[in-house]
C-alpha cells in the first residue's frame, strides 16, 4: 500500500527526493505520514484538498476489508500537520 501512496504523491510533488514517509502501526490502524517541503504542500493537497481526498479514497478502496485501516497525514518539513485524517479508531 505504501508503494501506491508513493506513486500518487510522486505524480504531484516536484521535489521527489525530499519526500519522506513515516509508517506507524497501531492497534487497528496503520498511520502513514507524508512529509513534504513547503513548496510541494499545495501541489499534493490540491485545491480544497481534492487530491488528498482522492488519495485517501484510492487507498481505502485498495485496502482489503480484513486488514487494518490506513490513515494518511500530509505534513510539512517543520512538523506541522497540514492535512490529516481524523482518527476514528
C-alpha positions as CSV (number, residue, x, y, z in Angstrom):
1,X,0.0,0.0,0.0
2,X,2.9,2.3,0.7
3,X,4.0,1.9,-2.9
4,X,0.6,3.1,-4.1
5,X,0.9,6.2,-1.8
6,X,4.4,6.9,-3.0
7,X,3.3,6.6,-6.6
8,X,0.4,9.1,-6.3
9,X,2.4,11.6,-4.2
10,X,5.3,11.3,-6.7
11,X,3.0,12.4,-9.5
12,X,2.3,15.7,-7.9
13,X,5.5,16.5,-5.9
14,X,8.2,18.3,-7.7
15,X,10.9,17.8,-5.1
16,X,10.6,14.0,-5.0
17,X,14.0,13.4,-3.4
18,X,12.9,15.2,-0.2
19,X,9.6,13.5,0.4
20,X,9.7,11.3,3.5
21,X,7.3,8.6,4.5
22,X,6.9,7.6,8.2
23,X,4.8,4.5,8.9
24,X,3.5,3.8,12.4
25,X,1.5,0.7,13.1
26,X,-1.0,0.9,15.9
27,X,-3.7,-1.5,17.2
28,X,-6.2,-1.3,14.3
29,X,-4.6,1.5,12.2
30,X,-1.6,2.0,10.0
31,X,-0.7,5.7,10.1
32,X,1.3,7.0,7.1
33,X,2.8,10.5,7.4
34,X,3.9,12.1,4.2
35,X,6.4,14.8,4.9
36,X,6.9,17.3,2.2
37,X,8.8,20.6,1.6
38,X,6.7,23.7,1.8
39,X,6.8,24.2,-2.0
40,X,5.1,20.9,-2.6
41,X,2.3,21.2,0.0
42,X,-0.2,22.8,-2.3
43,X,0.5,20.6,-5.2
44,X,0.0,17.4,-3.2
45,X,-3.0,18.5,-1.2
46,X,-4.7,20.2,-4.2
47,X,-7.4,22.9,-4.3
48,X,-9.7,22.5,-1.4
49,X,-7.9,19.2,-0.5
50,X,-9.2,17.4,-3.6
51,X,-6.0,15.5,-4.3
52,X,-5.6,14.5,-0.7
53,X,-9.2,13.3,-0.5
54,X,-8.8,11.3,-3.7
55,X,-5.6,9.7,-2.4
56,X,-7.4,8.6,0.7
57,X,-10.3,7.2,-1.3
58,X,-7.9,5.2,-3.5
59,X,-6.1,3.8,-0.5
60,X,-9.4,3.0,1.2
61,X,-10.7,1.2,-1.9
62,X,-7.5,-0.8,-2.3
63,X,-7.3,-1.9,1.3
64,X,-8.9,-5.4,1.9
65,X,-11.8,-5.3,4.4
66,X,-10.0,-7.7,6.7
67,X,-6.8,-5.7,7.1
68,X,-6.0,-2.6,9.2
69,X,-7.3,0.8,8.2
70,X,-4.8,3.3,6.7
71,X,-4.7,6.9,7.9
72,X,-2.8,9.3,5.8
73,X,-1.4,12.6,7.2
74,X,0.3,15.2,5.0
75,X,2.9,17.2,7.0
76,X,5.3,20.0,6.2
77,X,9.0,19.5,6.9
78,X,8.8,21.6,10.1
79,X,6.5,19.0,11.6
80,X,3.1,20.8,11.3
81,X,0.2,18.5,10.2
82,X,-1.4,20.4,7.4
83,X,-3.9,17.8,6.1
84,X,-4.7,14.7,8.1
85,X,-7.4,12.1,8.5
86,X,-9.4,12.2,11.7
87,X,-8.7,9.1,13.7
88,X,-12.0,7.3,14.5
89,X,-10.4,4.1,15.6
